Each structure stands twice: as C-alpha cells, then as structure tokens.
Amino acid sequence: MPRVSSTSPEPAKGESLLTGLYIVATPIGNLSDITLRAIDVLSQCDRIACEDTRVTGKLLKHLGISKPLQRYDDHASDSVRDRLIEQMGHEAIALVSDAGTPLVSDPGFDLVRRARAAGIAVTAIPGACAAIAGLTVSGLPSDRFLFAGFLPVKEKARGEMLAELAAVRAALIFYESGPRLVKSLKAIGEVLPGRDVAVARELTKLHEECRTGSAQDLAEHYTAHPPKGEIVLLVGPPQAVQASPQDADDMLRDALASMKTSQAAAHVAKATGLDRKALYNRAMELKSQ
C-alpha cells in the first residue's frame, strides 16, 4: 500500500509549530521575495537545517530571526540525517537551501524520503524557484516543460544527455554556471539545432537579464561578454513535424488504440501542427471503417 505522510497546516501565527519537517523556499536574490508564511515558520521552528550556515545566517539576520542552525548538504553523513529524523519526533525542523526551493537541484531528497518513511509530517512552504522564474520570462512555450538540473561537465556526457532529451516535446530547463555556459550553448547548437534558446541570468537581482535567440548567437554573445551569476538555460521544444495525410492517418490509428477520439485528435494536432477539428473528423471516419 502507498505510504502517506499526514500533513496538517501549521498553527496560526503566534502559536507553536507542530513537530515535523518544513520545506521552506527562500529568495533566489531579492530578499523581498521571502513569503510571510516562510517568515512565520522560520520564526517559530526549533531549528533550521541548511546548506550553508553562513548564507542562511545572513538571511536570518536580515529577518531579525535567531535560531540554531544545523548544516545539511549533499555530503551529510547518515548520522546527521538520523539525528535530524530523531529531532523531528519532538521538534519542528525547517529545511532551507542557499536560495530557492530545497530539493530542486539542492540537498534534501534523502532527508524527506526518510522522514516520510518514519511517518513524520512533511509540509511544503512554497516560494521562489529559479527554474520557474526563468521559464516565465523566457517567452518559450510553458504548457509542458522538463527540468533536467545541470548538464554534465564532460563534453561526451553532455552531448549524450542532450541527445537523450531531443525527442521530449517540451521546453527543457537547465541550471548552468557562467564558466560553462558557452560550452553548453555550443553543444545545444550541435545536438538540438534550430531550437529557440533563452539564457536567464541573475534573476530578481539588480543585473537581471533574459536573452533569447539561437544557441549559436547566444554562444557568440557570451564568448564576447563572459557571464557572471546564477544562470537558467532554457531550450524550446522541437518544431512540429510535417505530416502527410497518410502519416496523420497512421498517427490517428495508433492514438485511437488507447485514447478517446477527441484525445487522439488533440494528441496528433500537437505533434504535427495540423488542425484539431479536421483531425477529429478524420478520426471519426477511421473509426467507422
């Protein structure tokens, strides 16, 4: 049977938090992006597990909050995780990363998994996320997207990962660093030619920018103007394929094997760019044959 971790809303402001684990999103740059709910939880919790105590300490100082800090990152030992799990039985523990939403290319997966396995309540305190912020300002299609974290450092592995993602009919979102950006853009140009690309940099900060274009043009720009700061690298979905009437019929027959007529028409329309109403009428004809 599936394991369910019961999650109750935290008490009203001024009351003590219930015991358990609270996943708290923090600003990705502009400190004004902290949510009121996040401030409440950070103010009321018993301790904070954080990626870097110096970074979190600066945020808490800005908020006028003083709490015990426990370093928790990807190198945390099993004993550190076990101690935090034990403390969650009688304390409210907040988990934060250096910036943004914990677990999104940040530490926390093992801790949440073990907490849920132990029957401990896990509560999300949502807020800023660089991947989503980058997607919203990029102008790329946002109805479907895939977040793929960081591209590999080595050239061969980077190319293999991009080739693996080539068939995904969705916008692709990566995190990237300034020194590696140009290499990643060149790889995208080679493996995913013709795609729309966006580079969102320093989001919510003073020098925020979002530059769009081809991978080649962006690589040339950032070769001449080496970027600094945190980067969200986005790649548009593949263009719709040009389908002949026979191709469309074949795709409709395949879709009709597992979908309703309207769903099949919508599916083939999205894949080919053909008119959905015309595809629906053709699907009805195919079903009657």
GUROLO-224696 format. One record per residue: residue in one letter; x, y, z of N, C-alpha, C, O in turn. Coordinates in steps of 0.1 Angstrom, whole numbers, padded with zeros to 4 digits, always signed. Example, Ala and Ser with C-alpha at 12.3 -4.5 7.8 and 13.67 -1.06 7.14 Angstrom:
BEGIN
a+0132-0057+0078+0123-0045+0078+0132-0033+0078+0142-0033+0085
s+0128-0022+0071+0137-0011+0071+0129+0000+0079+0134+0011+0080
This chain:
BEGIN
m+0008-0012+0000+0000+0000+0000+0009+0012+0000+0020+0012+0006
p+0004+0023-0006+0012+0036-0006+0013+0041+0008+0004+0040+0016
r+0025+0047+0010+0027+0053+0023+0023+0068+0023+0027+0075+0014
v+0015+0072+0032+0010+0086+0033+0016+0093+0045+0015+0088+0056
s+0022+0105+0043+0026+0113+0054+0016+0123+0057+0014+0132+0049
s+0009+0122+0068-0001+0132+0071+0005+0146+0073+0015+0147+0080
t-0001+0156+0067+0005+0169+0067-0006+0179+0072-0016+0181+0065
s-0005+0184+0084-0015+0193+0089-0010+0207+0087+0002+0210+0089
p-0019+0217+0085-0015+0231+0084-0008+0235+0097-0013+0231+0107
e+0002+0244+0096+0008+0248+0108-0001+0258+0116-0010+0264+0109
p-0001+0259+0129-0010+0267+0136-0009+0281+0132+0000+0286+0125
a-0019+0289+0137-0019+0303+0134-0007+0310+0139+0000+0305+0148
k-0005+0322+0134+0007+0330+0138+0007+0332+0153-0004+0336+0159
g+0018+0330+0159+0019+0332+0173+0018+0319+0181+0022+0319+0193
e+0013+0309+0175+0013+0296+0182+0025+0287+0178+0032+0290+0168
s+0028+0277+0186+0039+0268+0183+0036+0260+0171+0025+0255+0169
l+0046+0257+0163+0045+0248+0152+0043+0234+0157+0049+0230+0167
l+0036+0226+0149+0036+0212+0151+0049+0206+0148+0057+0211+0140
t+0053+0194+0154+0065+0188+0151+0065+0183+0137+0055+0180+0131
g+0077+0181+0131+0079+0176+0118+0089+0184+0110+0097+0191+0115
l+0088+0181+0097+0098+0188+0087+0091+0198+0079+0080+0194+0073
y+0096+0210+0077+0090+0220+0069+0100+0224+0058+0112+0228+0061
i+0096+0222+0046+0105+0225+0034+0102+0240+0030+0092+0243+0024
v+0112+0248+0033+0109+0263+0032+0117+0269+0021+0130+0268+0020
a+0110+0274+0011+0117+0281+0000+0122+0295+0004+0115+0302+0012
t+0133+0299+0000+0139+0312+0004+0142+0320-0009+0141+0314-0020
p+0144+0333-0008+0147+0341-0021+0158+0336-0029+0168+0330-0024
i+0157+0338-0042+0168+0335-0051+0177+0347-0054+0187+0346-0061
g+0174+0358-0048+0182+0370-0050+0177+0381-0042+0183+0386-0032
n+0165+0386-0046+0159+0397-0039+0152+0393-0026+0143+0384-0026
l+0157+0398-0015+0152+0393-0002+0138+0396+0001+0132+0390+0009
s+0132+0405-0007+0118+0408-0006+0109+0397-0010+0097+0397-0008
d+0115+0387-0017+0107+0376-0022+0104+0365-0012+0097+0355-0015
i+0109+0367+0001+0105+0358+0011+0090+0359+0014+0085+0370+0014
t+0084+0348+0016+0069+0348+0019+0066+0350+0033+0075+0347+0042
l+0055+0356+0036+0050+0358+0050+0050+0345+0058+0053+0344+0069
r+0045+0334+0051+0044+0321+0057+0058+0315+0060+0060+0309+0071
a+0068+0318+0051+0081+0313+0054+0087+0320+0066+0094+0314+0074
i+0085+0333+0067+0089+0340+0079+0083+0335+0092+0090+0333+0102
d+0070+0332+0091+0064+0326+0103+0070+0313+0107+0073+0311+0119
v+0073+0304+0097+0078+0291+0100+0092+0292+0106+0096+0286+0115
l+0101+0301+0099+0114+0303+0104+0115+0309+0118+0124+0306+0125
s+0105+0317+0121+0104+0323+0134+0100+0314+0145+0105+0315+0156
q+0092+0304+0141+0086+0295+0151+0092+0282+0153+0091+0275+0163
c+0100+0278+0143+0106+0264+0143+0117+0263+0154+0121+0273+0159
d+0120+0251+0157+0130+0249+0168+0144+0249+0163+0153+0254+0170
r+0147+0245+0150+0160+0246+0145+0158+0246+0129+0148+0242+0124
i+0169+0250+0123+0169+0251+0108+0181+0242+0102+0192+0245+0106
a+0178+0233+0094+0188+0225+0086+0190+0233+0073+0181+0236+0066
c+0203+0236+0071+0206+0245+0059+0218+0240+0052+0227+0233+0058
e+0219+0244+0039+0230+0240+0031+0243+0247+0035+0254+0240+0036
d+0243+0260+0039+0255+0267+0043+0250+0276+0055+0242+0285+0052
t+0256+0274+0066+0251+0282+0078+0254+0297+0076+0247+0305+0082
r+0265+0300+0069+0268+0315+0067+0258+0321+0058+0254+0333+0061
v+0253+0315+0047+0243+0320+0038+0230+0322+0046+0224+0333+0045
t+0226+0311+0052+0213+0312+0059+0214+0322+0071+0204+0328+0074
g+0226+0323+0077+0227+0332+0088+0225+0347+0084+0219+0355+0091
k+0229+0350+0072+0227+0364+0066+0212+0366+0064+0207+0377+0067
l+0205+0356+0059+0191+0358+0057+0183+0360+0070+0175+0368+0071
l+0187+0352+0080+0180+0353+0093+0183+0366+0099+0175+0372+0106
k+0195+0371+0098+0199+0384+0103+0190+0395+0097+0186+0404+0104
h+0188+0394+0084+0180+0404+0077+0166+0403+0082+0159+0414+0083
l+0161+0391+0085+0147+0389+0090+0146+0392+0105+0135+0392+0110
g+0157+0394+0112+0157+0396+0126+0153+0383+0134+0147+0384+0144
i+0158+0372+0129+0154+0359+0135+0167+0352+0140+0178+0353+0133
s+0167+0346+0151+0178+0338+0156+0174+0324+0160+0165+0322+0168
k+0180+0314+0153+0176+0300+0155+0189+0292+0154+0199+0295+0148
p+0189+0280+0161+0200+0271+0160+0201+0266+0145+0190+0263+0139
l+0213+0265+0140+0215+0261+0126+0222+0248+0125+0232+0246+0132
q+0218+0239+0117+0224+0226+0115+0228+0225+0100+0219+0225+0092
r+0241+0223+0098+0245+0222+0084+0240+0209+0078+0242+0198+0084
y+0233+0210+0066+0229+0197+0060+0230+0199+0045+0223+0208+0039
d+0240+0192+0039+0242+0193+0024+0243+0179+0018+0241+0169+0025
d+0247+0179+0006+0248+0166-0001+0259+0156+0005+0259+0144+0003
h+0268+0162+0013+0278+0154+0019+0275+0150+0034+0283+0144+0041
a+0263+0153+0038+0259+0150+0052+0259+0135+0054+0255+0127+0046
s+0264+0131+0066+0265+0117+0069+0252+0111+0073+0242+0118+0076
d+0251+0098+0073+0239+0091+0078+0236+0095+0092+0224+0096+0096
s+0246+0097+0100+0244+0100+0114+0237+0114+0116+0229+0116+0125
v+0241+0123+0107+0235+0136+0107+0220+0135+0104+0211+0141+0110
r+0217+0128+0093+0203+0126+0089+0195+0119+0100+0184+0122+0103
d+0201+0108+0106+0194+0101+0117+0191+0110+0129+0180+0109+0135
r+0200+0119+0132+0198+0128+0143+0187+0138+0140+0179+0141+0149
l+0187+0143+0128+0176+0152+0124+0162+0145+0124+0152+0151+0129
i+0162+0133+0119+0149+0125+0120+0145+0123+0134+0133+0124+0137
e+0154+0120+0143+0150+0118+0157+0145+0131+0163+0135+0131+0171
q+0151+0142+0159+0147+0155+0165+0133+0159+0159+0125+0166+0166
m+0130+0155+0147+0117+0158+0142+0105+0151+0150+0094+0156+0149
g+0108+0141+0157+0098+0135+0165+0093+0144+0177+0082+0142+0182
h+0101+0154+0181+0097+0163+0192+0100+0177+0189+0098+0186+0198
e+0105+0180+0176+0108+0194+0173+0102+0197+0159+0100+0188+0151
a+0100+0210+0156+0097+0215+0143+0110+0219+0136+0117+0228+0140
i+0114+0212+0125+0126+0214+0118+0123+0220+0105+0116+0215+0097
a+0130+0231+0102+0128+0238+0088+0140+0234+0080+0152+0235+0085
l+0138+0230+0067+0149+0227+0058+0149+0238+0048+0139+0241+0041
v+0161+0245+0046+0163+0255+0036+0175+0252+0028+0184+0245+0033
s+0176+0257+0016+0188+0257+0008+0194+0271+0007+0188+0280+0013
d+0205+0273+0000+0211+0286+0000+0202+0296-0007+0202+0308-0004
a+0194+0291-0017+0185+0300-0024+0174+0292-0031+0177+0281-0036
g+0162+0297-0031+0151+0290-0038+0145+0279-0031+0145+0278-0018
t+0140+0269-0038+0132+0258-0032+0141+0246-0030+0147+0241-0039
p+0142+0241-0017+0150+0229-0014+0146+0218-0023+0134+0216-0027
l+0156+0209-0026+0154+0197-0034+0154+0199-0049+0156+0190-0056
v+0153+0212-0054+0153+0214-0068+0168+0217-0071+0173+0228-0071
s+0175+0206-0075+0190+0207-0076+0197+0211-0064+0208+0217-0064
d+0191+0208-0052+0197+0212-0039+0194+0200-0030+0186+0191-0033
p+0202+0200-0018+0201+0188-0009+0187+0187-0003+0179+0197-0003
g+0183+0175+0001+0171+0173+0008+0163+0160+0005+0155+0156+0013
f+0166+0154-0007+0158+0142-0011+0159+0131-0001+0148+0126+0003
d+0171+0127+0004+0172+0116+0013+0165+0120+0027+0159+0111+0033
l+0166+0132+0031+0160+0136+0044+0145+0135+0043+0139+0130+0052
v+0139+0140+0032+0124+0139+0031+0120+0125+0029+0110+0121+0035
r+0127+0117+0022+0123+0103+0020+0124+0095+0033+0114+0088+0036
r+0134+0098+0041+0135+0091+0054+0124+0096+0064+0119+0088+0072
a+0122+0109+0063+0111+0115+0072+0098+0108+0069+0091+0105+0078
r+0094+0107+0056+0082+0102+0053+0081+0087+0057+0071+0082+0061
a+0092+0080+0055+0092+0066+0059+0090+0064+0074+0085+0054+0078
a+0095+0074+0081+0093+0073+0096+0079+0078+0101+0077+0078+0113
g+0071+0082+0091+0058+0087+0095+0057+0101+0100+0048+0105+0106
i+0068+0109+0097+0069+0122+0101+0062+0132+0092+0063+0130+0079
a+0054+0141+0096+0047+0151+0088+0057+0159+0080+0066+0165+0086
v+0055+0160+0067+0064+0169+0059+0055+0180+0052+0045+0176+0045
t+0058+0192+0054+0050+0203+0050+0058+0212+0040+0069+0216+0043
a+0052+0216+0029+0058+0225+0019+0054+0239+0022+0043+0242+0024
i+0065+0248+0022+0063+0262+0024+0068+0268+0011+0080+0272+0010
p+0060+0269+0000+0065+0272-0013+0069+0287-0014+0065+0295-0006
g+0077+0289-0025+0082+0303-0028+0090+0303-0040+0086+0296-0050
a+0100+0311-0040+0108+0313-0052+0115+0300-0057+0119+0292-0050
c+0116+0299-0071+0123+0288-0077+0128+0294-0090+0121+0298-0099
a+0141+0293-0092+0148+0299-0104+0143+0293-0117+0142+0300-0127
a+0141+0280-0117+0137+0273-0129+0124+0279-0134+0122+0281-0146
i+0114+0280-0125+0101+0285-0129+0102+0300-0133+0095+0304-0142
a+0109+0308-0125+0111+0322-0128+0117+0324-0142+0112+0332-0149
g+0127+0316-0145+0133+0317-0158+0124+0313-0169+0123+0320-0180
l+0116+0303-0167+0106+0299-0178+0096+0310-0180+0092+0312-0192
t+0091+0316-0170+0081+0326-0171+0085+0338-0179+0077+0345-0185
v+0098+0342-0178+0103+0354-0185+0109+0351-0199+0112+0360-0206
s+0111+0338-0202+0118+0334-0214+0110+0336-0227+0116+0338-0238
g+0097+0335-0226+0088+0336-0238+0088+0323-0245+0082+0322-0256
l+0093+0312-0240+0092+0299-0246+0079+0292-0242+0074+0296-0231
p+0074+0282-0250+0062+0276-0246+0063+0270-0232+0073+0263-0228
s+0053+0272-0224+0054+0268-0210+0043+0258-0206+0041+0255-0194
d+0035+0253-0216+0025+0244-0212+0030+0230-0208+0024+0223-0201
r+0042+0227-0213+0049+0215-0209+0064+0218-0208+0070+0224-0216
f+0070+0214-0197+0084+0216-0195+0091+0205-0187+0084+0198-0179
l+0104+0203-0189+0111+0193-0182+0123+0200-0176+0132+0205-0183
f+0125+0199-0162+0136+0204-0155+0147+0193-0155+0144+0182-0149
a+0159+0195-0160+0169+0185-0160+0181+0188-0152+0192+0182-0154
g+0180+0198-0143+0192+0201-0135+0204+0206-0143+0202+0214-0152
f+0216+0203-0139+0228+0207-0145+0232+0197-0156+0231+0185-0154
l+0237+0203-0167+0242+0194-0178+0256+0189-0173+0262+0195-0165
p+0260+0177-0178+0273+0171-0173+0284+0180-0177+0283+0188-0187
v+0295+0179-0170+0307+0187-0172+0314+0182-0185+0319+0191-0193
k+0316+0169-0186+0323+0164-0197+0316+0165-0210+0304+0162-0211
e+0323+0168-0221+0317+0170-0234+0309+0158-0239+0297+0160-0243
k+0314+0146-0238+0307+0134-0243+0294+0132-0236+0284+0130-0242
a+0295+0133-0222+0283+0130-0214+0272+0141-0216+0260+0139-0216
r+0277+0154-0219+0268+0165-0221+0260+0162-0234+0248+0164-0235
g+0267+0158-0245+0261+0155-0257+0251+0144-0257+0241+0144-0263
e+0255+0134-0249+0246+0122-0248+0233+0126-0240+0223+0121-0244
m+0234+0134-0230+0222+0138-0223+0213+0147-0232+0201+0145-0231
l+0219+0156-0240+0211+0164-0249+0204+0155-0259+0192+0157-0263
a+0211+0145-0264+0206+0136-0274+0194+0128-0268+0184+0126-0275
e+0196+0124-0256+0185+0117-0249+0172+0125-0248+0161+0120-0248
l+0174+0138-0246+0163+0147-0244+0157+0153-0257+0147+0160-0256
a+0163+0150-0268+0160+0156-0281+0145+0153-0284+0138+0161-0290
a+0140+0141-0281+0126+0137-0285+0116+0142-0276+0104+0141-0278
v+0120+0148-0264+0110+0153-0255+0103+0165-0260+0109+0175-0263
r+0090+0164-0262+0082+0175-0268+0077+0185-0257+0066+0186-0253
a+0087+0192-0251+0085+0201-0241+0097+0211-0240+0108+0207-0245
a+0095+0222-0233+0107+0231-0231+0116+0224-0221+0111+0217-0211
l+0129+0225-0223+0139+0220-0214+0145+0231-0205+0148+0241-0210
i+0147+0228-0193+0152+0238-0183+0164+0232-0177+0164+0221-0171
f+0175+0239-0177+0188+0235-0170+0193+0246-0161+0190+0258-0164
y+0200+0243-0151+0208+0253-0144+0222+0252-0150+0227+0242-0154
e+0229+0264-0150+0243+0264-0155+0251+0275-0148+0245+0284-0142
s+0264+0273-0149+0273+0283-0143+0279+0291-0154+0279+0287-0166
g+0284+0303-0150+0289+0312-0160+0301+0306-0168+0301+0307-0181
p+0311+0300-0162+0322+0295-0169+0319+0283-0179+0326+0281-0189
r+0308+0277-0177+0304+0265-0185+0293+0269-0196+0290+0260-0204
l+0288+0281-0195+0276+0284-0203+0279+0283-0218+0271+0277-0225
v+0290+0288-0223+0293+0288-0237+0294+0274-0243+0289+0271-0253
k+0301+0265-0235+0303+0252-0239+0289+0245-0240+0286+0237-0250
s+0280+0248-0231+0267+0242-0231+0259+0247-0243+0252+0239-0250
l+0260+0260-0246+0253+0266-0257+0258+0260-0271+0250+0257-0279
k+0271+0258-0272+0276+0252-0284+0271+0237-0286+0268+0233-0297
a+0270+0230-0274+0265+0216-0275+0251+0216-0279+0247+0207-0287
i+0243+0225-0274+0229+0226-0278+0227+0229-0293+0219+0223-0299
g+0236+0238-0298+0235+0241-0312+0238+0229-0321+0233+0228-0332
e+0247+0221-0316+0251+0209-0324+0241+0198-0323+0237+0191-0333
v+0236+0195-0311+0227+0184-0309+0212+0187-0311+0205+0179-0315
l+0209+0199-0308+0195+0204-0309+0194+0216-0318+0189+0227-0314
p+0198+0215-0331+0199+0226-0340+0185+0232-0343+0175+0225-0343
g+0184+0245-0344+0172+0251-0348+0162+0255-0336+0152+0260-0339
r+0166+0251-0324+0157+0253-0313+0159+0268-0308+0169+0274-0309
d+0148+0273-0303+0148+0286-0296+0155+0284-0282+0152+0274-0276
v+0164+0293-0279+0171+0292-0266+0170+0305-0258+0169+0316-0264
a+0170+0304-0245+0170+0315-0236+0180+0314-0225+0181+0303-0220
v+0186+0324-0222+0195+0325-0210+0190+0335-0200+0190+0347-0203
a+0185+0330-0189+0180+0339-0178+0191+0340-0167+0195+0330-0162
r+0195+0352-0165+0207+0353-0156+0204+0363-0145+0197+0373-0147
e+0209+0360-0133+0208+0370-0121+0193+0373-0119+0190+0385-0116
l+0185+0363-0119+0170+0366-0117+0167+0372-0104+0173+0368-0094
t+0159+0382-0104+0154+0390-0092+0165+0399-0087+0162+0407-0077
k+0177+0399-0093+0188+0408-0088+0189+0420-0096+0182+0422-0106
l+0198+0429-0092+0200+0442-0099+0203+0441-0114+0197+0449-0122
h+0211+0431-0118+0215+0430-0132+0208+0418-0139+0214+0412-0147
e+0195+0416-0135+0188+0405-0142+0187+0408-0157+0185+0419-0161
e+0188+0397-0164+0186+0397-0179+0181+0384-0184+0183+0374-0178
c+0173+0385-0195+0169+0373-0202+0171+0375-0216+0165+0383-0222
r+0181+0368-0222+0185+0370-0236+0180+0358-0244+0183+0346-0239
t+0174+0360-0255+0169+0349-0263+0175+0349-0277+0180+0359-0282
g+0174+0337-0284+0180+0336-0298+0184+0322-0301+0179+0313-0294
s+0192+0321-0311+0197+0307-0314+0209+0304-0305+0215+0313-0299
a+0212+0291-0303+0223+0287-0295+0236+0293-0300+0244+0297-0292
q+0237+0294-0313+0250+0299-0319+0251+0314-0316+0262+0318-0311
d+0240+0322-0318+0241+0336-0315+0244+0339-0300+0252+0348-0297
l+0238+0331-0291+0240+0333-0277+0254+0329-0273+0260+0336-0265
a+0259+0319-0279+0273+0314-0276+0283+0325-0280+0292+0328-0273
e+0280+0331-0292+0289+0342-0296+0288+0354-0287+0299+0361-0284
h+0276+0358-0282+0275+0369-0273+0282+0367-0260+0289+0376-0255
y+0280+0355-0254+0286+0352-0241+0301+0349-0242+0308+0349-0232
t+0306+0346-0254+0320+0345-0256+0326+0359-0255+0337+0360-0249
a+0320+0368-0261+0324+0382-0260+0321+0389-0247+0328+0398-0243
h+0311+0384-0240+0307+0390-0227+0305+0379-0217+0294+0375-0214
p+0316+0374-0211+0316+0363-0202+0306+0366-0191+0306+0376-0184
p+0296+0357-0189+0286+0359-0179+0290+0357-0164+0299+0349-0162
k+0283+0363-0155+0285+0361-0141+0272+0357-0135+0261+0360-0141
g+0272+0351-0123+0260+0349-0116+0253+0336-0119+0258+0328-0127
e+0242+0334-0113+0234+0321-0114+0226+0322-0128+0221+0332-0131
i+0226+0311-0135+0220+0310-0148+0210+0299-0149+0212+0288-0145
v+0198+0303-0156+0189+0293-0160+0189+0292-0175+0187+0302-0182
l+0192+0281-0181+0194+0279-0195+0181+0271-0200+0179+0260-0195
l+0174+0277-0210+0162+0271-0214+0162+0268-0229+0168+0276-0237
v+0157+0257-0234+0156+0253-0248+0142+0250-0251+0135+0242-0245
g+0137+0256-0262+0124+0254-0267+0121+0240-0272+0131+0232-0275
p+0109+0235-0272+0106+0222-0277+0108+0220-0292+0110+0231-0299
p+0109+0208-0297+0112+0206-0311+0100+0211-0319+0088+0211-0315
q+0103+0216-0331+0092+0221-0340+0083+0209-0344+0087+0198-0345
a+0070+0212-0346+0061+0202-0351+0065+0196-0364+0070+0203-0373
v+0064+0183-0365+0068+0176-0377+0058+0178-0388+0046+0180-0386
q+0063+0179-0401+0054+0180-0412+0049+0166-0416+0056+0157-0419
a+0036+0164-0415+0030+0151-0417+0021+0151-0429+0013+0160-0432
s+0023+0140-0437+0015+0138-0449+0001+0133-0444+0000+0128-0433
p-0009+0133-0453-0022+0127-0449-0021+0113-0444-0028+0109-0435
q-0012+0105-0451-0010+0091-0447-0004+0090-0433-0008+0082-0425
d+0006+0099-0431+0012+0099-0417+0002+0103-0407+0002+0097-0396
a-0006+0113-0410-0017+0117-0400-0026+0105-0397-0030+0103-0386
d-0030+0098-0407-0039+0087-0405-0032+0076-0397-0039+0070-0388
d-0020+0073-0399-0013+0063-0392-0012+0067-0377-0013+0059-0368
m-0009+0080-0375-0008+0085-0361-0021+0085-0354-0022+0082-0342
l-0032+0088-0361-0045+0087-0355-0049+0073-0351-0054+0071-0341
r-0046+0063-0360-0049+0049-0357-0042+0045-0345-0047+0038-0336
d-0029+0049-0344-0021+0045-0332-0027+0051-0319-0028+0045-0309
a-0031+0064-0320-0036+0071-0309-0050+0066-0305-0053+0065-0293
l-0058+0062-0315-0071+0057-0312-0071+0044-0305-0081+0040-0298
a-0060+0037-0306-0059+0024-0299-0060+0025-0284-0063+0015-0277
s-0056+0037-0279-0056+0039-0264-0062+0051-0259-0063+0054-0247
m-0068+0060-0268-0074+0072-0265-0088+0074-0270-0091+0067-0280
k-0095+0083-0264-0108+0087-0270-0106+0095-0282-0095+0100-0285
t-0116+0096-0291-0114+0103-0304-0109+0118-0302-0100+0122-0309
s-0115+0125-0293-0111+0139-0290-0096+0139-0285-0089+0148-0289
q-0093+0130-0277-0079+0130-0272-0069+0126-0283-0058+0132-0283
a-0073+0117-0291-0064+0113-0302-0062+0125-0312-0051+0127-0316
a-0073+0132-0315-0071+0143-0324-0063+0154-0318-0054+0160-0325
a-0064+0157-0305-0056+0167-0298-0042+0163-0298-0033+0171-0300
h-0039+0150-0295-0025+0145-0295-0018+0146-0308-0007+0151-0309
v-0025+0142-0319-0019+0143-0332-0017+0158-0337-0008+0161-0343
a-0027+0166-0333-0026+0181-0336-0014+0187-0330-0007+0195-0336
k-0011+0183-0317+0000+0189-0310+0013+0184-0316+0023+0191-0317
a+0013+0172-0321+0026+0166-0326+0029+0171-0341+0040+0171-0345
t+0018+0175-0348+0020+0178-0362+0017+0192-0366+0022+0197-0376
g+0010+0199-0357+0005+0213-0361-0007+0213-0370-0011+0224-0374
l-0013+0202-0373-0025+0201-0381-0037+0205-0373-0037+0205-0361
d-0048+0209-0380-0060+0214-0374-0067+0203-0366-0069+0192-0371
r-0070+0206-0354-0075+0196-0345-0089+0192-0349-0093+0180-0349
k-0097+0201-0354-0111+0198-0358-0111+0189-0370-0119+0179-0371
a-0102+0192-0379-0101+0183-0391-0096+0169-0388-0101+0159-0393
l-0087+0169-0378-0082+0156-0374-0093+0148-0366-0094+0136-0368
y-0101+0155-0359-0112+0148-0352-0122+0142-0362-0126+0131-0360
n-0126+0150-0372-0135+0144-0382-0129+0132-0389-0136+0123-0392
r-0115+0133-0392-0109+0122-0399-0108+0110-0390-0110+0099-0394
a-0106+0112-0377-0106+0101-0367-0120+0094-0366-0120+0082-0365
m-0130+0102-0367-0144+0096-0367-0146+0087-0380-0152+0076-0379
e-0140+0092-0391-0141+0084-0403-0133+0071-0402-0138+0060-0406
l-0122+0072-0396-0113+0060-0394-0120+0050-0385-0119+0038-0387
k-0126+0055-0374-0133+0046-0365-0145+0038-0372-0148+0027-0368
s-0151+0045-0381-0163+0039-0388-0159+0029-0399-0168+0021-0404
q-0147+0029-0403-0142+0020-0414-0141+0006-0408-0137-0003-0416
